[in-house]
Amino acid sequence: MQNVHERIKHSLSAFELGSIIFPSDFRGHGSQDAIKMALSRLVKQGYLKRVAHGIYYRPFIDPKLGELTPSPEAVAQNLADREKVRIRPAGSYALHKLGLSTQVPTKLVYLTDGHPRKLRVGKATIEFKATTPKKMALKGSISGLLILALEELEIDHINQVTEKRILQLLEREDRGDLSHDLRLAPGKIYDYLSKLLRRLDESSIFSVLNQAK
């Protein structure tokens, strides 16, 4: 009969190279402590690599690029999927994702309806911050992210270059999602985005502002 280490080693073939792996993937192969010991042993043998505490991946070597490691974003999303929670980029990370900041953040902050936690992935830090149901109810892939990003900025001091980029983002958003999210935005952000929307063609935004009131 195979021991825990051999059973887990054998089952690794079911995971694609580069896959992110959690100890819970091997429940039923042994006790929690035995699984952790087996995974640590497999790391030492090179079958797995540890990307963060309690999170592993199957090494993948690209012929041209060399070893490819999971991105912090991939780790965060896999962790959220595993815990059955939702996450939303916030703060300086949201600004960067929208192209409103050229600074690459080393701290990725996500709002979540799950438990708060923080982990280190390479040189980056991932932080899940518990938030209100209202913020998690934002629908738009652009407008929801924008509202959370603007909380990082002093709205009264946003320059023209940034405003132009925000206008371009608003034009790309689904009108129904934009209207929905405007209703959920904090008062100051609602006023600011409404002012920008009025600069666009009235025929395209009239219904959005009326629905958002």
Residue pairs with C-beta under 8 A, 6 or more apart in sequence:
2 10
4 29
4 30
4 34
4 35
4 37
4 38
5 37
5 38
5 41
5 42
7 26
7 29
7 30
8 26
8 29
8 35
8 38
8 39
8 42
9 38
9 42
9 47
11 26
11 29
12 21
12 42
12 47
12 48
12 58
15 21
15 25
15 58
16 58
17 58
17 59
17 60
18 57
18 58
18 59
18 60
18 68
18 70
19 57
19 58
20 51
20 55
20 56
20 57
20 70
20 74
20 75
20 78
21 48
21 55
21 56
21 57
21 58
22 54
22 55
22 56
22 82
23 32
23 35
23 36
23 39
23 54
24 82
26 35
26 38
26 39
27 35
29 35
29 38
30 38
39 48
39 56
42 48
43 49
43 50
43 56
46 59
47 58
48 56
48 57
48 58
48 59
49 56
49 57
49 58
49 59
49 69
50 56
51 57
51 69
51 70
51 75
51 121
51 122
52 75
52 119
52 120
52 121
52 126
53 119
53 120
55 75
55 78
55 79
55 119
57 69
57 70
59 67
60 67
60 68
61 67
61 68
62 68
69 122
70 78
70 121
72 108
72 121
72 122
72 124
72 126
73 108
75 119
75 121
75 126
76 87
76 108
76 110
76 126
76 128
77 87
79 119
79 126
80 86
80 87
80 110
80 112
80 114
80 128
83 114
83 115
84 114
85 112
85 113
85 114
85 115
85 128
86 112
86 113
86 114
86 136
87 110
87 111
87 112
87 114
87 128
88 94
88 110
88 111
88 112
88 131
88 135
88 136
88 138
88 144
88 145
88 148
89 97
89 108
89 109
89 110
89 145
89 148
90 109
90 110
90 111
90 129
90 148
90 149
90 151
90 152
91 109
91 148
91 149
91 151
91 152
92 101
92 103
92 105
92 107
92 109
92 152
93 105
93 107
93 108
93 109
93 110
94 145
94 146
94 148
94 149
94 152
95 101
95 149
95 152
95 153
96 102
96 103
96 104
96 105
97 145
97 149
98 142
98 145
98 146
98 149
98 165
98 169
99 165
100 149
100 162
100 165
100 166
106 123
106 124
106 125
107 124
107 125
107 127
108 124
108 125
108 126
108 127
109 127
109 129
110 126
110 127
110 128
110 129
111 128
111 129
111 130
111 131
111 135
111 136
111 148
112 128
112 129
112 130
112 131
112 136
113 130
113 131
113 133
113 136
114 128
114 130
115 128
115 130
116 127
116 128
116 129
116 130
117 127
117 128
118 125
118 126
118 127
118 128
119 125
119 126
120 126
134 184
135 148
135 184
137 184
138 144
138 147
138 148
138 180
138 181
138 184
139 177
139 180
139 181
140 146
140 173
140 174
140 177
140 178
140 180
140 181
141 173
141 177
142 169
142 170
142 172
142 173
142 177
143 170
143 173
143 177
143 178
143 181
143 182
144 177
144 181
146 166
146 169
146 170
146 193
147 181
147 184
147 185
147 186
147 189
147 193
150 189
150 192
150 193
151 186
151 189
153 162
155 188
155 189
155 192
158 166
158 192
163 196
166 193
166 196
167 196
167 199
167 200
170 178
170 193
170 196
170 197
170 200
171 200
175 204
175 207
175 208
178 208
178 212
179 207
179 208
179 211
179 212
180 212
182 190
182 193
182 194
182 208
182 209
182 212
183 211
183 212
185 193
190 212
194 209
194 212
197 205
197 208
197 209
198 205
198 209
